[in-house]
Amino acid sequence: MEKISWKPGNMLYPLPAVMVSCKRGSEKPNIITVAWAGTICSDPAMVSISVRPERYSYDIIKESGQFVINLVTQQLVRACDWCGVRSGRDHDKFSEQKLTEYVSEYMDTPAISESPVNIYCKVKDVVPLGSHDMFIGEVAGITVDEKYMDESGKFDLNATGLITYSHGEYYSLGENLGKFGFSVKKK
């Protein structure tokens, strides 16, 4: 099998496409679409998002010290894309995309009510990396849409219709191929 060599670049796909809400003081909240987001620690629960310093949300997150990661479903994919190509300097993204602000007990920064999972984060560090700076956030709390709770109290994340981003395109998550540990489970 032949391989073709390319210069260094980012080809780690697919990624979660998330809508990150942020707010500074009494200003209107904003939403930035981010595909460079991930889990970095489980105890304490910590995540990261990477944002270009010239983006409108960058200073809001840096100054407020908080942000909310809102998971994106198939129903939100159009708003997700729109919020990624329009600037909060010129648009009220919540209003124009008919999204509902949800303020939890965790912080004043609103989440997106239509998102099935909202992850409230307090900035612990900002790491300059080059084109993007990585915001490391400690998870202060999570809210979930109760309609995805089953009768035993388990949250069915896979029933929410989450999407992913791969090399410039959005995809819905597909078929279940196995459960963690299935390859070594005794039959």
N, C-alpha and C positions, 0 to 999 in steps of 0.2 A: 504494500500500500504506500502510495506517495503522499507526502505532506507538503504544503506550501508555507513558507516562512513569511511572517508579517512583522512589522515593527511593533514595539510595545504599545499596548492599548487595552481598553476595558472590554472584555468579552465574557464576563461572568454574568450570564443570563440563564434563565429568567430571574427577574427581581420583583419584589412587591412594589406596585405603584401605590403611593399613599398621598393623602392630602393632609398637609401639616397646617394647622391653624395656629395663629399667633396674635397677640394684642399688646399694645404699648399704652399704658395709662388709660386716658379717656378717649383715645382715638378709636376709629372703627377697626374691628378685627380684620385680619387678612388670611388668605389661604395660599400656600405654595405647594405645588405638586413636586414630589420628590420620588425618584426611583432608587436613589442611593441611601437606603435605610436598612438597618439591621439590628439584630440582637447581639449584644457584646458581653453580657454577664447575666447570670441567673440569680445570684445572691451577693449583693443586692441586685434587684432587677434593673438592668441598664440597657439602653438602646443608643443608636447613633443615627444621625442624619447628616448628610454633607450638602452644603449650600455655597454657592459662589458669593463672595463678598459684595459684588455689585448688585445682587438681587435685593429688591425692596424689603423682603422679609428678614434678610440677614441682620440688619441693625435692630429690627423689632425683637427678634429672638435674643440677640446678644444683650440688649438693654433690659428687656423684661426678665430674662433668665428663665423663661419657660416656653413650652410649646406643647401642642397636642397632636399626636399621630392618629389620623382617622383612616381606618381600613376602607378600601374602595371595592364596591360591588359592581356587578354588571349595570345596575340602574344608575350608578354614579359615574360611570366611565366617561361620559360626555363632559360632565362638570369637571372631572379630574383633568382631562385634557385641556379644557378651556382655561382652568385656573393655572395651568402650566405654561400657557402661551400668552396670557394677559397679565399685565402688571397691576398690583394693588395701588400703585401710585395714581393710576388712571381709572380704576374700577373698584366698585364695592362688590366683591366677589360673592359674599353671602347673599346679598340682595339680588344681584343680576342673575345668579344661578338658582335662585329660589331655594336656598339652603337655610335650615333653621339652626340658630345658635343654641347650644345646650351648655349651660353653666352648671358644673358639678360642685360638690363640696371640696374638691381637691385644689382648685385654683380659679381665678377670675377669667383666665383665657378660655373662651368658649370652644367646645367641641362641635362637630357637625352631627346634629341629631339623626340625620338619615344614614349615617355610617353605623354598621352593626357593632363595631368595636372602637372605642376611643381610649388612647393611652396617654395619660397626663404625665408630662416630663418636666423636671427641674434641671436646668443646665448645670452640670458639674464641671465641665471643662470645654474649651474651644481649642482645637488643634489645627493650626494652619498647615496645609498640606501642599499647596500649589494653586491649581485652578479652583479648588474648593477648600473650605474649612469644615472640619468635622465637629459637630456639636455632640458631646456626650451627655446624655440625659439620664438621670435616675428616675425611675418610674415611681410617681407619687400615688398613683391609683389608676384604676381602669373602670370604665362603664361599658356595659353591653346591652344590646337590645333584647328585652325580655321575651320577645316572640320566638327567639331561638333557644330558649330553655326547654328541656324536656321535663316530663313528670317526675323524674328522679333528681332534678336539679342540675343536670349536666348541660353545659352550653354546647350547641352543635355548630361550631365554627364553619364546618364544611357545607352546611345548608345555606349559608349566607350569600353564596354566589360571588366569591372573591375573584378579582382579576389579577393578572400579572403583566409585567412589561418586559418585552424581549426585543432587543435590537431595533428600537423605534416603533414597535407595534404593541398593542394591548391584546391580551388573550384571556379567555375565561379558563379557570382551572378545570381539569377534566377528570378522567376515570381514576378511581382509587386502584393503585397497583400493589398495595400491601400496607401492612401496619408495622411500626417500628419493632424490630426484633423478629419479624416473620421468617427471615432467612435461617435463623438458628432455633426456631421453636420446634419442640419435639411434637411429633404427630400422634 
